[in-house]
C-alpha cells in the first residue's frame, strides 16, 4: 500500500536508543544508516525513515497521525510497548484488545522522544 514513511527527529543521537529498541522488538532490519538518521525495512518492501526534516526546519509531530507497525503476535506488541517505555517513549495506550475494531485487534500506542505517535498491532489471536 505504501513505499515508505518518514518521521522527523531533532536529535538522532538522543532518539537512536528508542528506535533501536522498538525496531528490534518488531524484528525490523536496518535498511540504511547515516550519521543523522536511519531507515528500517528492505529494498523492495515498505520502509520507515527517521531523521531531520528535509527542509532544514525543526521536525515536529502531526496531530491526528500515527504509524502502526504490524506485529506477528500479541507478545510482540507487549515487547514493543515495554521497549518503547524503557527507552524514552511515553504511553498513549496500554497493550490490549480493542474489539471495537475487530475481535482479535490487539494493539499498543506510544510516542517516541520527538512526539511521533506509534502503534504496534496484531490482528491475530496468536499470543
GULOFI-705972 format. One record per residue (C-alpha): x, y, z. Coordinates in steps of 0.2 Angstrom, whole numbers, plus 2048, in hexadecimal, padded with zeros to 3 digits. Layout:
XYZ...
end
This chain:
80080080080E80C80382180D7FF82781680F82482281D82F82F82382F83683583984483B84584684A84E85585085B84A85985F83985186C83585F85F83786C85282D86485D82085C85B81486C84881586B84781185885480385B84A7FB8698397FC86083F7F684F8487E88578387E386082F7E485083C7DA84683F7E883A8507E883185B7F882F85A7FC81C86680B81D86E81582A87682682987E83283686E83B83986082E83685B81C83184F81282784880182B8407F581F8477EE80F84A7F37FD83B7ED7F582F7EE8048287FC80F83480781983481482684182182684582B83685083B83585084E83484385782A84885981884486B81785186F82584387583184086D84283785C84182685B84981884E84B80784F8437F785084D7EB8428487F983783F80282784580B81983D8058078418127F984080B7E783D8107DB84A8107C884780A7C48598027CD8688127CA87281B7D486580F7E38688137E187B8267E18778247F086C81B7FA8798277F58878367F987C82F80A87882C80F88A83D80989084681388283E82488482D82287D81C82688580C81C8867FD82187B7F481187E7F88018877F97F087E7E87E887D7DA7E38727D07F08697C17E68647B87F585D7C37F384E7C27E084D7C27D28597D57CE8587DB7E08567E97E18637F37F18647FE7FD86E80280F86B81181A87081982A86B82C82A86783883786F83384486182084286481C83785580E82B85981181985580780985780B7F68567FC7EC8517F87D98507E97D48467EA7C284C7E57B885B7F77B285C7FF7B586D
end
